[in-house]
């Protein structure tokens, strides 16, 4: 055991020495680079735990802040026309800002934890251990896209029931109810009328919506992040120990990635919302949109709100995820939290 600890300490010292030597020979611009490499030695279980906690914390916090806009977007999608959507949704938003709030926020914690834990684990297995953390090529993007799909699918066991119940709570004003729309009443009604499968209504349309969304989101964010790291990056032999991107760029990159992904997948979201809340089938909903007076406009109903919502969510989620992950790793392995000198120009194009 002592030999292992000594070896780990020697590795940290060698990495620190290499970084310091490179920093001494770099330009004055390099001395202001905002990156610090934390050379952690976490075992696989600790990495899984770190990613789960960071994902759960970041997603639930972002959803909590943005829930009112999601309620407004969902009600717009349920309204029959754009004109009535504005009146009905604004009124319901002002009256019922917290409808489905606790269901969404509490459910999003395990959803985010499972998604990011699975995403990071899968990406670490698909990415070559010899691949430098700041390299940007098709292999990394393909690994990120596939990992995003696998992570999202794993989190669907929590995500789909959460979205089914939350959507019904948010759109309760569009239907006649004998009882108040509460988590217990809505859950009981789903169980009584549809059984266990009712909690997974719209599973495949949700999956078809979220697979392209997650691919666009994570590959775009990773592309921005890795391109930024190529200009400002410390030495990182292990991609898991790559420097966390600073908060400012993470906010910008996350927001752009989320907004783009949200806009492009808005038609899938509209179909999913109507399937989950009305009980209609996917084919029936698609036909009603296609045969309407303005199919394109109808398909992108609520796209602006969805895009804005995801822009805001992801601009909060990604920096919160990066900082929480860094915080947890530093607590698990305090010795690895010693910041090494910032280094630039290691991987200049």
N, C-alpha and C positions, 0 to 999 in steps of 0.2 A: 504493500500500500504506500509506504513512504517513498519507494522508488518511483511509483506512478505519479505521486504528488510532485516529487522533485523534477520529473521529466516534464510535467505540465507547466511547472514554474519556469523551467529552462526554455520551453517553447515560447512562453509569453515574453521572456526577456529577449529572446532572439528576434521575435517579431517587432518588439519595441525598439530594439537597436537598429533593425533594418529601416523601420519607419523614420527614426530620428536621423539616421544617416541620409536618407533620401530627402527628408525635410530640409536638412542643412544645405543641401546642394540645389534646392529648388529656388525659384524666383520669389520676389517679394509678394507676388500675387498668390503664390501657393501658401504663404504663411497666413493668409487670411481665409483659406478654404474652410468652410463651416463643418467639415466632417471629422468625426472621431471614431476610430475603430475600437470596439469592445471585444476582446478576444475571450469569449466564453467557452467553458468546457462543460456542456450540458449533455446528459445522456438522453436517449430517445424519449423516455417517459417524461422527462423534464421539458423537452421541446414540445411535446404534445400538450402538456399542461399549460405551458406559456402561451402557445397559440390559441388554445381554447379560451383561456381567461381574457386574452387581449381581444379576440373576436367577439366574445360575449359582451364585454364591457363596451366596446366601440359601437356595435350594431344597436344595442338596446338604448344607449345614450343618444345616438343619431336619430333613431325612430321616435324617441320621446319628444325631441325638439320639433320634428317635422310632422307629427301625427295630424295636426289640424289641416295642413295642406293636402295630405293624403285623403282625409275625409272629404274635402271639397272636390278633389279629383274624382273620387269614387262616385259621389253623388252626381257629378256632371255626366259621367258615363251611363248612369242609370236613367237620366232624364230623357224624355222622348225627343226634344228638340233643343238646339243650342240656346234659343231665347229663353225657354222655360228653365233650362239648366242653370243659367246665370241667376235667375230669381230664386229658384228652389234651393240650389246649392248654397248660395250666399246666406239665405235665411237659415237653413239647417246648420251651416257652419257657425254662425254667430250663436245659435241656440244650443247646439250640441257638439261643441268643440272636443269634448272628451269621450264621445261615443267610441267604444272599443279601445280606448287608450291603454288601460291596464292589460287587456288581453294581448294587444300588439306588442307592448314594451316588454312584458314578462316573457312572452313566447319568443321574442326575438333574441333573447339572451342565449338560450341553448341552441337556437338556430344559427346564430352567428358563431358561437363556439365550435359547433360541429363542422360548419362550413369551412372556417379558416384552419382549423386543426387538420381536417382532411385535405384541404387545398395545399397547405405547406408540406404535409407529409408526402403527398403524391408527387408534388413538384420536386421534392428532394430526391425521390426515387427515380423519377424520369430524367432529371438533369444529371449530366455526367459529373462525378465528383471532381474531375480534373478541369471542368469548365470554370473559368474565372468568373467571379461574381459580377464583373462589370462588362462581360462580353455580351453583345447583342446580335443574335442571329436567329434563323428560323427555328433551330432546335429549342431554344429557350422559349420562344413564343408558342410553339406547338405544345411544349410541356405545360406552359401556363394555361393555355386554352383547354387542354384535356383535364388538367388538374381542377380547373374552375368548374367544368361540367361534373366531374366526379364529386367534388366538394358540395356543389349545389344539390346533386341527387341525394347524397347522404343526409343533408339537412332537411330534405323534403318531408321526412317523417314528423318533423315539428312544424315546418313552414306551411304546408298545405292546410292542416287543421287550424292553425293560427289564422291564416288568411280567410278561410271559409267563415269562421266565427266572427272575425273582425269585420269582414265585408257585410255580413248580415246585420251586425250592430250599427255600422255606419249608415246603412241604407234602410233602416227600419221605418223611416218616415214615408217610404215609397209603398209600403204594404200595410194592410190592416192587421192589427195584432190584438188578441184578446188580453194578453198579458204584457207587462212592460218588457222592453227589449233589454234583457240583462244577460250576462255570460251564462248563468245557470239556466235561464228560460230558453235561450237560443240553443244551448247544447242539448237540453232535454228534448226540445222540439226536433232537432236533427236526429237524435237517437230514436225517437218515437216514430218519426215518419220515414226515415231512410235507413236507420240502423248504423252500424259501424262504418260502412262504406260511405255514408253521407258526409263524414268528416274529411273524406278524401275526394269529394266531388270536384271535378275539374283538374284532377291530378295531372293528366297528360297534357292538357292545354296549358297548365301552369308550367310544366316541365318544358314544353315547346317554346313558351315565352322566355323562360329563364335561362335555358341553355345558350341561345344566341346572346342574350343580355350579359350573362356572366363571361362569355368568351370575349365580347367586345370590351366589357369593363376591365377585366384583369389584364388582357393583352395590351390594351391601350395604356393603362396605368403602368404596367411593367415596362413598356417601351419608353414612356416618358421618364420613368425612374432610372432605368439602365442607361439611357442616353445622357441623362444629367450626371450620373455617376461616372461616366466615361471622361467627363471634363473635370469633375471634382471627386476624387476617390482615393482612399487609403488602400494599402496592400491588404488583400483578403484572400487567403488561400482556400478557405472554406466559405461557400456562398452563404451558409447560415450565419456567419460572423461578419457579413458585409455591413458597412456603416449604414445606419438608419438615415433615410433621407430627411433633410431639415423640414421643419413644420411648414414654412411658407410654400416651397415648391410642392409639398405633399398636398396641401390644401388646393392649390391650383390644378395640379395634375389629376387629383381625385375628382374634383368638381367637373372638369372637362370630360373625363372618362365616363362619369356617371350620367351627365347630361346627354352626351352623345348616345350612350347605350339606351337610356330611357326613351329618347325620341324615336329611335329606329325600331324599337320593339313595342311602341304604343298600341298598334292594332291587335297584337297578341294579348295585351293587357285588357283591352276593351272586351274582347271575346271571353277571356277568363272571368272578368267581373260579372258579365251577364250570365254565364254558365253557372257560376257559384251562387248567385243571388236569386235567379229566377227559376232554376230547375230545368231550364231548356237544355237541349243537347248542343254540341259544338256545331253540327251541320245546320241545325235550325237557326242558331245565332248568326252564323256566317251568311246564310241565305238572306236573313232579314237585313243585314248590313249591305250586302251586294245588291239587293233588289230595291233598296231605298232610293230616295231622290238624289242624294249626293254621296255615293259610296266612299269616296276618298276622304271627304270631310268627316263623314260619320266614323270611318275607321280610325281617324286621328283625333277624335273627340277626347279632350283631356290630355292630349300629347304635350301641350305647353306646360300644363301643371305637373305632369309626370316627369318631364325633362327637368323642370325647375326643382322639383322635389328630389330627384336623384342627384342633381348637381349639388344641392345643399347637403343631402345625406352623405354623399361620398366625400365632399370637401371637409366634412367633420369626421367621417368614419376612418379614412385612411391615416390622417395624422394622429388620431386618437389610438388607432391600432398600432401604429409604429411606436408611439411613445409608451403605451401600456406594455407592449412586448418588451421594449427596452427596460422598462421599470421592473417587470417581473424577473427578467433574466438577471438584472443586477442584484436583485434580492436573493435569488437562488444561488448565484455564483458571485459574491461580492468581490473576490479577487480579480475576476475578469472584467469588473466594471471600471478599472483604472483606464482612463482615456489615453490613447497613444497619440503622438503628434500627428496633426493633419498632414496629408501628403497629396500632392497633385501631380499631374502629368505622367502618371504611371501607365495610363492606357490612352494617351492622347491619340486621336485619329490622325 
